[in-house]
Amino acid sequence: MCPWRVTGSAGIITGRSDIFVPSDPDEDESEFQWDRPGRSIVDQQLSTWIEAHKDRPLAVLEITVDRCAGFAMRLEDLNSLEVFPDAFSMPHDIREHWRILQPGQDTPHFVVNNQGWG
């Protein structure tokens, strides 16, 4: 999974590295299980951000793609989702950068890796 971040008018709301930070500041880091839903700061921040826009979802204004398989999805009210692969991959080493899917749907995913998309 490549780096990503959600930004708003005040700066970064959350990003990939927040997955590994407990939302409870008193939680013992040796006990922290980042892969349990609701435990990381990314879960807390995204939940708050989504809740703030539930009555008026943000429209996508523009999507720009860069030459390294990254993209920026610009949303209303100075919000955005930015995804940026950050690693070199040998041609024989297929690495997934990111994917788009519909949660709860049994539909194909759009996957981008170091050899293209599909």
C-alpha positions as CSV (number, residue, x, y, z in Angstrom):
1,M,0.0,0.0,0.0
2,C,1.5,3.3,-1.0
3,P,1.3,6.5,0.9
4,W,-1.9,8.5,0.9
5,R,-3.5,11.4,2.7
6,V,-6.8,13.2,3.1
7,T,-6.5,17.0,3.4
8,G,-8.8,19.8,4.2
9,S,-8.6,23.6,4.5
10,A,-6.5,23.4,7.7
11,G,-4.0,20.8,6.3
12,I,-3.7,17.0,6.7
13,I,-6.7,15.3,8.2
14,T,-5.2,11.9,8.2
15,G,-2.9,9.7,6.2
16,R,-1.4,6.2,5.8
17,S,1.1,6.5,8.7
18,D,-1.8,7.2,11.1
19,I,-2.9,3.6,10.7
20,F,-0.1,2.7,13.1
21,V,-0.9,5.2,15.8
22,P,-3.4,4.3,18.5
23,S,-6.4,6.6,18.8
24,D,-6.2,6.2,22.6
25,P,-3.1,8.2,23.8
26,D,-3.0,6.0,27.0
27,E,-2.8,2.7,25.1
28,D,0.3,0.7,25.6
29,E,2.1,0.6,22.2
30,S,3.1,-3.0,22.8
31,E,-0.6,-3.9,23.1
32,F,-1.8,-1.8,20.1
33,Q,-3.3,-3.8,17.3
34,W,-3.4,-1.5,14.3
35,D,-5.4,-3.8,12.2
36,R,-8.5,-3.9,14.5
37,P,-11.2,-1.5,13.2
38,G,-11.6,1.6,15.3
39,R,-8.3,1.4,17.1
40,S,-6.1,3.7,15.1
41,I,-6.1,7.4,14.7
42,V,-6.8,7.0,11.0
43,D,-10.1,5.3,11.9
44,Q,-11.0,8.2,14.3
45,Q,-10.0,11.0,11.9
46,L,-11.8,9.5,8.9
47,S,-14.9,8.8,10.9
48,T,-15.0,12.4,12.1
49,W,-14.4,13.7,8.6
50,I,-17.1,11.5,7.0
51,E,-19.6,12.4,9.7
52,A,-19.0,16.1,9.1
53,H,-20.0,15.6,5.5
54,K,-22.8,13.1,5.8
55,D,-25.6,15.6,5.2
56,R,-23.9,17.1,2.2
57,P,-21.3,14.7,0.6
58,L,-18.4,16.4,-1.1
59,A,-18.5,16.4,-4.9
60,V,-15.4,15.5,-6.9
61,L,-14.2,18.6,-8.7
62,E,-11.1,17.2,-10.5
63,I,-8.8,14.2,-10.7
64,T,-5.2,14.7,-11.8
65,V,-2.9,11.8,-12.4
66,D,0.9,12.0,-12.3
67,R,3.5,10.1,-14.4
68,C,4.4,7.8,-11.4
69,A,0.9,6.3,-11.0
70,G,-0.2,8.7,-8.3
71,F,-3.3,10.8,-8.3
72,A,-5.0,13.7,-6.5
73,M,-8.8,13.8,-6.2
74,R,-9.8,17.4,-5.5
75,L,-13.1,17.7,-3.6
76,E,-15.3,20.6,-2.6
77,D,-14.4,22.9,0.3
78,L,-10.6,22.5,-0.2
79,N,-10.7,18.8,0.6
80,S,-8.7,16.2,-1.3
81,L,-7.4,12.6,-1.4
82,E,-3.8,12.3,-2.6
83,V,-2.2,9.0,-3.4
84,F,1.5,8.8,-4.3
85,P,3.6,5.6,-4.9
86,D,7.0,6.1,-3.4
87,A,9.1,3.1,-4.2
88,F,11.1,1.8,-7.2
89,S,10.2,-1.7,-8.3
90,M,12.2,-4.1,-10.4
91,P,10.3,-5.3,-13.5
92,H,10.1,-8.9,-12.1
93,D,8.7,-7.7,-8.7
94,I,5.1,-6.8,-9.2
95,R,4.0,-4.4,-6.5
96,E,0.5,-3.1,-6.0
97,H,0.4,0.7,-5.5
98,W,-3.3,1.2,-4.9
99,R,-6.8,0.0,-5.7
100,I,-10.3,1.3,-5.9
101,L,-13.2,-0.9,-4.9
102,Q,-16.8,-0.7,-3.8
103,P,-17.0,-2.1,-0.2
104,G,-19.7,-4.7,0.2
105,Q,-20.0,-5.2,-3.6
106,D,-18.8,-8.3,-5.5
107,T,-17.4,-6.3,-8.4
108,P,-14.0,-6.1,-10.0
109,H,-11.4,-3.9,-8.4
110,F,-9.4,-1.3,-10.3
111,V,-5.8,-2.1,-9.4
112,V,-2.7,-0.1,-10.2
113,N,0.7,-1.7,-9.8
114,N,4.2,-1.0,-11.1
115,Q,3.4,-2.7,-14.4
116,G,0.2,-0.7,-15.2
117,W,-3.4,-1.1,-14.3
118,G,-6.3,-3.5,-14.7
